[in-house]
Amino acid sequence: MEKNNHDTVPDIEKEVPGIEENRPKIKMRKLKDFSDSKAQKYRVLLWVGIILGPVIWYVITFFDKPSLFLSTPHAVWAVTLQRIRDGYFFADIWASLKRVLIGYALGMACAIPMGFLMGWYRGFRSVTEPWLQFFRTIPPIATIPIMVVAFGVGENSKIAIIFIATFLSSSITIYQGIKEIDRTLIKAAYTFGANDGELFLYVTLPAAFPYILVAARAALAGSFTTLIAAEMTGATIGLGARIQIASGAARIDIVMMGIITIGILGFIFDQLLLFVEKQLTKWK
């Protein structure tokens, strides 16, 4: 009976004495995970940036007494507490938030299908894109007279101005996202027999979803930016209206209170959208 070739191979480690002792020991080092330390570092820097702003503000007002263009942090805080006690502060916030959120929601609801249609149908894009680009360059404040004539001086004109700003910016962003979709994915879906509905639901929508979220965040910032212009249409309540009234009376402390409040609200809602974006795009 023939021996297997494997049986004839000498065991070198057994024949050469001391090979195990002389062999260099290789230590496997575990790579350090820097993700937690980096996240902690950025959180510290975030708080440093938040604290640094008021400190710089205080220093400027301390060396510029009396300041004609900047109120002190103490004066702004005092007038904020006074407005809270009087009941005007939260009433202004609610009035402004209602206008922003309604105009923003309506604008996004119209911008999403518009962006998809422009990105999917070349003929539709050829007709609509020049007009969208034209109106997008017009500042919202320039449309106030038209909005007042069309909708009156009530809530509708204010919401319409915010709607226009949201719709125009979001439509273009979503359309650009649809254009960036890899055509290989679309061809592969057709090859496997997908119809138009399945192609939209399982290929186009997931691929365009990150662009929709980017458009939503940018449009939200634009909505708060447009708020002051929107509340110039005869509003008597709201943060933008309060800024307008206070600026006419040279109450810089109230003006700064309104500006800071709008900035804080915009930051909070932006962080909420960012959180939603992270939760919905975990698959990326």
Secondary structure, DSSP 8 states (H G I E B T S, - for coil): ----HHHHS--HHHHSTTHHHHS-----------HHHHHHHHHHHHHHHHHHHHHHHHHHHHHSSS-SS---HHHHHHHHHHHHHHTHHHHHHHHHHHHHHHHHHHHHHHHHHHHHHHHH-HHHHHHHHHHHHHHHTS-GGGGHHHHHHHH-SSHHHHHHHHHHHHHHHHHHHHHHHHHTS-HHHHHHHHHTT--HHHHIIIIIHHHHHHHHHHHHHHHHHHHHHHHHHHTTTT-SSSHHHHHHHHHHTT-HHHHHHHHHHHHHHHHHHHHHHHHHHHHHTTT-
